Amino acid sequence: MKKIVWFIMGFLTSTGCYSQNMDEFDWEGNRNDFDIDLNTGQIRLFASGAGKSFLTMQSGRLLNTVWSFRIRLLFNPSSGNYADVYLCSDTGDLTAGANAYFVRIGYTDDNISLYRRKGTGAVKIITGKSKRIDLSQVDVEIKVECSSAGEWTLSSRLNTEQSFFDEGQVIDYNEIHVKYFGLLCVYTATRNKSFYFNDIRISVLNEDDEIETADLFMPSSKEVIINEVLFNADDKTCEYVEFYNRSDKKINLSRLTFALRKQDGSLTGKCNLSIFPKALYPRQFIVLTKDKEKLCAGLNCCDAALYENVALPALNNAGADLVLINRENEIIDEFCYSEKMHQEMIFNKKGISLERIDPDADTQNPENWQTASFDAGYGTPGCKNSQADPENNRDDIWLDSDVVSNGDLVMNYRFKKGGQPADIFIYDVNGKLIKRLANNVLLGTSGRFEWNIRSDLSMIDKSGMYIIYVEYRDAYGSIRRKKLAVVLNIN
């Protein structure tokens, strides 16, 4: 044996190449307590007396990672002789307080287990098979996987086995400012030269997930905004808060926290927009709710949006102060809502959301908020707001087709300003009322109404010309009227 020569293993970051070989290392720690076997390439503990010795190297990996290594112990492990392999740690001194995840090989149960460490305390999160390494000598290959969602898998393969044995799985995530990977040996005076390590590899688990979370940013003020809120849910829906990324950046949702501001100015009911690093892409929505399944059963949801089930704090029906902050406790957006901000014609406000009109206008301006429209179901979680400021500022009402044969009559509208009450009637050419399509309903800035004429054949006397009459208030409060002619062909 020869004292270890300190080669460069490589700096492990979150975006580099992670496959490692044993020919190049740059370890820190108790380097004089270890050496390398030049014949096998194994790192060997070569200490004097009893004690604890460790080596660490720089690494930035936690989520979406695979760790594999081989360890050989020339003794039966015990509470006085065992090894800890630190998959990730925020400190290079493994004998001091650290935030980390590590695998313990040995100890009182003679097993292989996964631990989460916080400071000087450690919690076992995967308990491996008892007595699995109750052997006179241990030679085992160990593999640990951690997915992007904090799903851990621990497996091992003894040198006498052909395939890996599943030690266990768990979902666990404690955000750590990861800096190091390391090896820790705890030993008595008779075992101070009996620990061997080899074949250490750290690699990406899923390349697609790696691309997804690459180049994420912590947002600055107004880059992510509060865009819609349902604070008085009915039996068919549940409360939600919607956010919108109006920036050109991929925002790291794990760096954002939603909360309510109390009257004394402090924040309460905090919940992260995501526990794990996750991208909110430019022009994308994310919705926080307690029950996505119930929400999307009661209202239309959009596939392009993100939905997170969280412990959303109860939203006061009369009003509250919503706050979005980043990990630096900077205010990203803040909205003081009130039920009085709803359209005056809305008497029963249950199950009806407030929508932001213009993402570039002031959040706190009451004129920038409007009740979600009737034809949008009074809520658009994760979808474009029914009251969003239209790209075309000209009021318009039109039909998909002025001839309908046994199908749907579709009337579209677009207005400079949403929130208008409207009545829609259908008459025959003699002025006889055939159908009241809408009665004092709230319109958005754009939308559509559909009428399946076959459902009301008893009201239609015959094929021919019919008149659609629309009456609404424009952006200035004036009553506006429009008539559209359509030919209905009844077979």
C-alpha positions as CSV (number, residue, x, y, z in Angstrom):
1,M,0.0,0.0,0.0
2,K,1.0,3.6,-0.7
3,K,-0.2,6.9,0.8
4,I,-2.9,8.3,-1.4
5,V,-1.9,10.6,-4.3
6,W,-4.5,13.4,-4.5
7,F,-5.6,13.4,-8.1
8,I,-8.5,15.5,-9.4
9,M,-11.8,13.7,-9.5
10,G,-13.8,16.6,-10.9
11,F,-16.1,19.3,-9.7
12,L,-19.7,17.9,-9.6
13,T,-22.3,20.6,-10.4
14,S,-26.0,20.3,-11.2
15,T,-25.5,20.6,-14.9
16,G,-22.2,18.8,-15.7
17,C,-21.1,15.2,-16.4
18,Y,-21.5,13.0,-13.4
19,S,-20.1,9.6,-14.3
20,Q,-16.9,9.0,-12.2
21,N,-13.9,6.7,-12.3
22,M,-11.5,5.9,-9.5
23,D,-8.4,7.1,-11.2
24,E,-8.8,10.8,-10.5
25,F,-9.9,12.3,-7.1
26,D,-9.8,15.6,-5.3
27,W,-10.8,14.8,-1.8
28,E,-10.8,17.0,1.3
29,G,-10.9,16.0,5.0
30,N,-8.8,13.6,6.9
31,R,-6.6,12.8,4.0
32,N,-3.7,11.4,6.1
33,D,-6.1,8.7,7.4
34,F,-6.6,7.1,3.9
35,D,-4.5,5.7,1.2
36,I,-5.1,4.0,-2.2
37,D,-4.4,0.5,-3.3
38,L,-2.7,1.0,-6.7
39,N,-3.5,-2.6,-7.7
40,T,-7.2,-2.3,-7.2
41,G,-7.9,1.4,-7.2
42,Q,-9.7,1.1,-3.9
43,I,-9.7,3.8,-1.3
44,R,-8.7,2.3,2.0
45,L,-8.9,3.6,5.6
46,F,-5.3,3.6,6.9
47,A,-5.6,5.3,10.3
48,S,-3.9,4.9,13.6
49,G,-5.9,4.0,16.7
50,A,-9.7,4.4,17.1
51,G,-11.7,7.3,15.8
52,K,-13.8,8.8,13.0
53,S,-12.3,9.7,9.7
54,F,-13.9,11.3,6.6
55,L,-13.2,12.3,3.0
56,T,-15.4,14.8,1.0
57,M,-15.4,16.0,-2.5
58,Q,-17.4,18.8,-4.1
59,S,-20.9,17.8,-5.5
60,G,-24.1,19.7,-6.2
61,R,-26.4,16.7,-6.8
62,L,-29.6,15.8,-4.9
63,L,-32.8,15.4,-6.9
64,N,-32.9,13.5,-10.1
65,T,-29.7,11.6,-9.2
66,V,-28.3,8.1,-9.0
67,W,-25.4,7.3,-6.7
68,S,-23.6,3.9,-6.8
69,F,-20.6,2.6,-5.0
70,R,-19.0,-0.5,-3.7
71,I,-17.8,-1.0,-0.1
72,R,-15.8,-3.8,1.5
73,L,-15.5,-4.3,5.2
74,L,-13.0,-6.9,6.5
75,F,-15.1,-7.5,9.6
76,N,-18.6,-8.0,10.9
77,P,-20.1,-4.5,11.3
78,S,-21.2,-3.3,14.7
79,S,-22.2,-0.1,16.6
80,G,-18.5,0.7,16.9
81,N,-17.4,-0.2,13.4
82,Y,-19.5,1.0,10.5
83,A,-19.5,3.4,7.5
84,D,-21.7,6.3,6.4
85,V,-21.7,7.3,2.7
86,Y,-22.9,10.9,2.4
87,L,-24.8,11.3,-0.8
88,C,-25.1,15.0,-0.3
89,S,-24.2,17.4,2.5
90,D,-24.1,21.2,3.0
91,T,-20.8,21.0,4.9
92,G,-17.5,19.3,4.3
93,D,-16.9,18.3,7.9
94,L,-19.0,15.2,8.3
95,T,-18.3,14.9,12.0
96,A,-19.9,18.3,12.8
97,G,-23.5,19.4,12.4
98,A,-24.7,19.0,8.8
99,N,-27.8,18.9,6.7
100,A,-27.5,15.8,4.6
101,Y,-28.7,12.5,3.3
102,F,-26.5,9.4,3.9
103,V,-26.4,5.6,3.6
104,R,-25.3,3.7,6.7
105,I,-23.6,0.4,6.2
106,G,-23.7,-1.6,9.4
107,Y,-24.4,-0.6,13.0
108,T,-26.6,-2.5,15.5
109,D,-29.0,-4.1,13.0
110,D,-26.4,-5.2,10.6
111,N,-28.3,-3.6,7.7
112,I,-28.1,-1.0,5.0
113,S,-30.3,2.1,5.6
114,L,-30.9,5.6,4.3
115,Y,-30.9,8.6,6.7
116,R,-31.9,12.2,6.6
117,R,-29.7,14.4,8.8
118,K,-30.5,17.8,10.2
119,G,-27.8,19.4,12.3
120,T,-26.6,16.8,14.8
121,G,-29.7,14.6,14.6
122,A,-30.5,11.9,12.0
123,V,-33.8,10.2,11.1
124,K,-33.9,6.8,9.4
125,I,-36.2,7.1,6.3
126,I,-35.5,3.7,4.7
127,T,-34.8,0.7,7.0
128,G,-32.9,-2.0,5.2
129,K,-33.3,-5.7,5.8
130,S,-32.1,-6.6,9.3
131,K,-29.0,-8.9,9.5
132,R,-28.4,-8.6,5.8
133,I,-24.7,-7.9,6.3
134,D,-24.3,-9.9,9.5
135,L,-21.2,-11.5,7.8
136,S,-17.7,-12.1,8.8
137,Q,-16.7,-9.8,5.9
138,V,-18.9,-7.6,3.8
139,D,-18.5,-6.9,0.1
140,V,-21.5,-5.1,-1.3
141,E,-22.5,-2.8,-4.2
142,I,-25.1,-0.1,-3.3
143,K,-27.3,2.0,-5.5
144,V,-29.5,4.9,-4.5
145,E,-31.9,6.8,-6.7
146,C,-33.7,10.1,-5.9
147,S,-36.2,11.3,-8.5
148,S,-37.1,14.9,-9.3
149,A,-40.1,14.4,-7.0
150,G,-38.1,13.2,-4.0
151,E,-38.8,9.5,-4.5
152,W,-35.9,7.5,-3.0
153,T,-35.0,3.9,-3.8
154,L,-32.3,2.0,-2.0
155,S,-30.9,-1.3,-3.3
156,S,-27.9,-3.5,-2.7
157,R,-26.1,-6.5,-4.2
158,L,-23.7,-8.7,-2.2
159,N,-20.8,-10.1,-4.1
160,T,-22.5,-13.5,-3.9
161,E,-25.7,-12.3,-5.6
162,Q,-26.5,-11.9,-9.3
163,S,-29.1,-9.1,-9.0
164,F,-29.9,-6.1,-6.7
165,F,-32.0,-6.5,-3.6
166,D,-34.7,-3.8,-2.9
167,E,-34.0,-2.4,0.5
168,G,-36.9,0.0,0.3
169,Q,-38.5,3.2,-1.1
170,V,-39.7,6.4,0.5
171,I,-40.8,9.9,-0.6
172,D,-38.8,12.5,1.3
173,Y,-37.3,15.9,0.5
174,N,-35.5,18.4,2.7
175,E,-34.0,21.2,0.7
176,I,-30.3,21.3,1.2
177,H,-27.7,23.7,-0.1
178,V,-25.7,20.7,-1.4
179,K,-22.0,21.1,-1.6
180,Y,-20.4,17.8,-0.9
181,F,-20.4,14.0,-1.3
182,G,-18.4,12.1,1.3
183,L,-17.2,9.0,3.1
184,L,-17.2,8.6,6.9
185,C,-15.6,5.7,8.8
186,V,-16.3,5.0,12.5
187,Y,-13.8,2.4,13.8
188,T,-12.1,0.8,16.8
189,A,-8.3,0.3,17.0
190,T,-8.6,-3.2,15.6
191,R,-10.5,-2.1,12.4
192,N,-8.7,1.1,11.5
193,K,-7.3,-0.5,8.3
194,S,-10.3,-2.6,7.2
195,F,-12.6,-0.2,5.2
196,Y,-12.4,-0.2,1.4
197,F,-14.4,2.0,-1.2
198,N,-14.5,1.7,-5.0
199,D,-16.6,2.3,-8.1
200,I,-18.1,5.6,-7.0
201,R,-20.4,7.0,-9.6
202,I,-22.8,9.9,-9.5
203,S,-25.1,10.4,-12.5
204,V,-28.3,12.0,-13.7
205,L,-31.4,9.8,-13.3
206,N,-33.6,11.3,-16.0
207,E,-32.2,13.5,-18.7
208,D,-35.6,15.0,-19.6
209,D,-36.2,16.1,-16.0
210,E,-32.7,17.6,-16.0
211,I,-33.5,19.7,-19.0
212,E,-36.9,20.7,-17.4
213,T,-35.2,22.1,-14.3
214,A,-32.1,23.6,-15.9
215,D,-31.6,27.4,-16.0
216,L,-34.4,28.2,-13.5
217,F,-34.6,31.7,-11.9
218,M,-35.8,33.0,-8.7
219,P,-38.3,35.8,-9.7
220,S,-38.1,39.5,-9.0
221,S,-40.9,41.8,-8.3
222,K,-43.9,41.5,-10.6
223,E,-42.4,38.8,-12.8
224,V,-45.0,36.4,-11.4
225,I,-48.4,38.0,-10.6
226,I,-51.6,37.1,-8.8
227,N,-54.0,36.6,-11.7
228,E,-57.3,35.2,-10.3
229,V,-58.8,34.2,-7.0
230,L,-61.9,32.2,-6.0
231,F,-62.4,33.0,-2.3
232,N,-66.0,32.0,-1.8
233,A,-66.4,28.5,-3.2
234,D,-69.7,26.7,-3.6
235,D,-70.4,22.9,-3.3
236,K,-69.2,22.2,-6.8
237,T,-65.8,24.0,-6.6
238,C,-63.1,24.8,-4.1
239,E,-61.0,27.9,-3.4
240,Y,-58.0,28.6,-5.5
241,V,-55.4,31.3,-6.3
242,E,-53.9,31.5,-9.8
243,F,-50.5,33.0,-10.7
244,Y,-49.2,34.0,-14.1
245,N,-45.6,34.2,-15.3
246,R,-45.5,37.4,-17.3
247,S,-41.7,37.4,-17.6
248,D,-39.5,35.7,-20.3
249,K,-37.8,33.5,-17.7
250,K,-38.2,30.0,-16.5
251,I,-39.2,30.6,-12.9
252,N,-38.3,28.1,-10.2
253,L,-41.5,27.5,-8.3
254,S,-39.8,26.1,-5.3
255,R,-38.4,29.6,-4.7
256,L,-41.9,31.1,-4.3
257,T,-44.2,31.1,-1.3
258,F,-47.9,32.2,-1.0
259,A,-49.2,33.6,2.2
260,L,-51.8,35.8,3.8
261,R,-50.9,39.1,5.5
262,K,-52.4,39.7,8.9
263,Q,-53.5,43.1,10.3
264,D,-50.2,43.5,12.2
265,G,-48.3,43.1,8.9
266,S,-47.0,39.6,9.6
267,L,-47.5,36.7,7.2
268,T,-49.5,33.5,8.0
269,G,-50.6,30.3,6.2
270,K,-47.4,30.1,4.1
271,C,-47.3,27.4,1.4
272,N,-44.7,26.8,-1.3
273,L,-45.8,26.9,-4.9
274,S,-43.8,23.7,-5.3
275,I,-41.8,21.6,-2.8
276,F,-39.4,20.5,-5.6
277,P,-37.6,22.6,-8.2
278,K,-40.2,22.9,-11.0
279,A,-40.3,25.3,-14.0
280,L,-43.1,27.8,-14.6
281,Y,-42.5,28.8,-18.2
282,P,-43.1,32.3,-19.7
283,R,-46.9,33.0,-20.2
284,Q,-47.8,29.9,-18.1
285,F,-50.3,29.7,-15.3
286,I,-50.1,27.8,-12.0
287,V,-53.1,27.3,-9.7
288,L,-52.9,26.5,-6.0
289,T,-55.9,24.7,-4.5
290,K,-56.7,22.0,-1.9
291,D,-58.4,19.7,-4.4
292,K,-57.5,19.8,-8.1
293,E,-59.9,17.0,-9.0
294,K,-62.9,18.7,-7.5
295,L,-61.8,22.1,-8.9
296,C,-61.5,20.8,-12.5
297,A,-64.8,18.8,-12.2
298,G,-66.6,22.0,-11.3
299,L,-64.8,24.4,-13.7
300,N,-62.9,24.1,-17.0
301,C,-59.1,23.6,-16.5
302,C,-56.4,23.8,-19.2
303,D,-53.8,21.2,-20.0
304,A,-51.0,23.8,-20.4
305,A,-51.3,25.0,-16.8
306,L,-49.8,23.6,-13.6
307,Y,-52.0,22.7,-10.7
308,E,-50.7,22.1,-7.2
309,N,-52.6,20.5,-4.3
310,V,-51.4,22.4,-1.2
311,A,-52.6,23.3,2.3
312,L,-54.1,26.5,1.0
313,P,-55.1,28.8,3.9
314,A,-58.8,29.6,4.1
315,L,-59.6,32.7,2.1
316,N,-62.0,35.1,3.9
317,N,-65.2,35.7,1.9
318,A,-65.3,39.4,2.7
319,G,-61.7,40.1,1.8
320,A,-58.0,39.4,2.5
321,D,-54.5,40.4,1.6
322,L,-52.8,37.9,-0.6
323,V,-49.0,37.9,-0.8
324,L,-46.4,36.2,-3.1
325,I,-42.8,36.3,-1.8
326,N,-39.5,34.7,-2.9
327,R,-36.9,32.9,-0.8
328,E,-35.3,36.2,-0.1
329,N,-38.6,37.4,1.5
330,E,-39.0,40.0,-1.3
331,I,-42.6,40.8,-2.2
332,I,-43.2,39.6,-5.8
333,D,-46.9,40.6,-5.9
334,E,-49.6,41.5,-3.4
335,F,-53.4,41.8,-3.8
336,C,-55.9,43.0,-1.3
337,Y,-59.3,41.7,-2.5
338,S,-62.8,42.4,-1.4
339,E,-66.1,40.9,-2.2
340,K,-67.2,44.4,-3.1
341,M,-64.9,44.2,-6.2
342,H,-67.5,41.8,-7.8
343,Q,-69.8,43.2,-10.4
344,E,-72.8,44.9,-8.7
345,M,-75.4,42.7,-10.5
346,I,-73.8,39.6,-8.8
347,F,-75.8,39.0,-5.6
348,N,-74.8,35.4,-4.8
349,K,-71.1,35.4,-5.0
350,K,-70.5,31.8,-4.2
351,G,-68.5,29.9,-6.8
352,I,-67.6,33.0,-8.7
353,S,-63.9,34.2,-9.1
354,L,-62.3,37.6,-9.5
355,E,-60.1,37.9,-12.6
356,R,-57.3,40.3,-13.4
357,I,-58.0,42.3,-16.5
358,D,-54.5,43.5,-17.5
359,P,-51.3,41.7,-16.4
360,D,-49.3,44.9,-16.9
361,A,-51.6,47.1,-14.9
362,D,-51.4,47.7,-11.2
363,T,-52.4,44.8,-9.1
364,Q,-54.0,46.9,-6.4
365,N,-56.1,49.0,-8.8
366,P,-59.7,47.8,-8.2
367,E,-60.5,48.8,-11.8
368,N,-58.1,46.1,-12.9
369,W,-60.3,43.3,-11.5
370,Q,-63.6,42.0,-12.7
371,T,-66.0,39.1,-12.0
372,A,-65.4,36.1,-14.2
373,S,-68.0,35.9,-17.0
374,F,-71.1,33.7,-17.1
375,D,-70.2,31.9,-20.3
376,A,-66.8,30.9,-18.8
377,G,-68.6,29.2,-15.9
378,Y,-67.7,32.2,-13.6
379,G,-64.1,30.9,-13.3
380,T,-61.1,30.1,-15.5
381,P,-58.5,28.4,-13.3
382,G,-55.3,27.9,-15.3
383,C,-56.8,29.3,-18.5
384,K,-56.9,32.8,-20.1
385,N,-59.1,35.1,-18.0
386,S,-62.6,35.7,-19.5
387,Q,-62.1,39.3,-18.5
388,A,-58.6,39.6,-19.9
389,D,-57.9,42.8,-21.8
390,P,-58.6,41.9,-25.5
391,E,-56.0,42.4,-28.2
392,N,-58.6,43.9,-30.5
393,N,-60.2,47.0,-28.7
394,R,-63.3,47.1,-31.0
395,D,-66.6,45.8,-29.7
396,D,-68.0,43.1,-32.0
397,I,-70.7,40.4,-32.0
398,W,-70.8,37.8,-34.8
399,L,-72.0,34.4,-35.8
400,D,-69.9,31.4,-36.8
401,S,-72.3,30.9,-39.6
402,D,-75.5,32.7,-40.8
403,V,-77.0,29.4,-41.9
404,V,-77.5,26.6,-39.4
405,S,-78.9,23.2,-40.3
406,N,-79.9,20.9,-37.4
407,G,-76.9,21.8,-35.4
408,D,-75.5,24.5,-33.1
409,L,-76.0,28.2,-33.5
410,V,-72.8,29.9,-32.2
411,M,-72.7,33.6,-31.4
412,N,-69.3,35.1,-30.5
413,Y,-68.5,38.4,-28.8
414,R,-65.5,40.6,-28.1
415,F,-65.6,43.9,-26.1
416,K,-63.1,46.6,-25.1
417,K,-64.2,46.1,-21.4
418,G,-65.7,43.1,-19.7
419,G,-68.3,42.9,-17.0
420,Q,-71.3,44.0,-19.1
421,P,-74.7,42.5,-18.3
422,A,-76.5,41.3,-21.4
423,D,-79.8,39.9,-22.6
424,I,-80.0,37.7,-25.7
425,F,-83.3,36.8,-27.4
426,I,-84.2,34.9,-30.6
427,Y,-87.3,36.0,-32.6
428,D,-88.9,34.9,-35.8
429,V,-89.4,37.3,-38.6
430,N,-92.9,38.2,-37.3
431,G,-91.5,39.3,-33.9
432,K,-92.5,36.3,-32.0
433,L,-90.2,35.3,-29.1
434,I,-88.7,31.9,-29.8
435,K,-85.9,31.5,-27.2
436,R,-84.4,33.6,-24.4
437,L,-80.8,32.5,-24.8
438,A,-79.5,34.6,-21.9
439,N,-81.1,36.8,-19.3
440,N,-79.1,39.5,-17.5
441,V,-75.9,37.4,-17.7
442,L,-72.4,38.8,-17.1
443,L,-70.1,38.9,-20.2
444,G,-66.4,38.8,-20.3
445,T,-64.1,40.6,-22.8
446,S,-64.6,37.7,-25.2
447,G,-66.6,34.5,-25.3
448,R,-69.4,32.6,-27.1
449,F,-72.9,31.3,-26.7
450,E,-74.2,28.1,-28.2
451,W,-77.7,27.0,-28.9
452,N,-78.5,23.5,-30.2
453,I,-81.6,24.1,-32.3
454,R,-82.7,20.5,-32.2
455,S,-83.2,20.8,-28.4
456,D,-85.9,23.4,-29.0
457,L,-87.6,22.1,-32.2
458,S,-91.0,22.6,-30.6
459,M,-90.4,26.3,-30.4
460,I,-89.3,26.7,-34.1
461,D,-92.3,26.8,-36.4
462,K,-90.4,26.1,-39.7
463,S,-87.2,26.7,-41.6
464,G,-86.5,30.3,-42.4
465,M,-85.0,33.5,-41.2
466,Y,-84.7,34.3,-37.5
467,I,-83.4,37.3,-35.6
468,I,-80.9,37.3,-32.7
469,Y,-81.3,40.3,-30.6
470,V,-78.5,41.3,-28.1
471,E,-78.8,44.1,-25.6
472,Y,-75.9,45.1,-23.4
473,R,-74.1,48.0,-21.8
474,D,-70.9,49.2,-23.4
475,A,-67.6,50.4,-21.6
476,Y,-69.2,53.8,-21.1
477,G,-72.4,52.5,-19.5
478,S,-74.6,53.2,-22.5
479,I,-77.1,50.6,-23.6
480,R,-76.2,49.0,-26.9
481,R,-78.2,46.8,-29.1
482,K,-77.4,44.5,-32.0
483,K,-79.4,42.4,-34.3
484,L,-78.1,39.4,-36.3
485,A,-80.0,37.4,-38.9
486,V,-79.6,33.7,-39.2
487,V,-81.3,31.0,-41.4
488,L,-82.4,27.9,-39.6
489,N,-82.9,24.8,-41.7
490,I,-85.1,22.2,-40.0
491,N,-85.3,18.7,-41.4
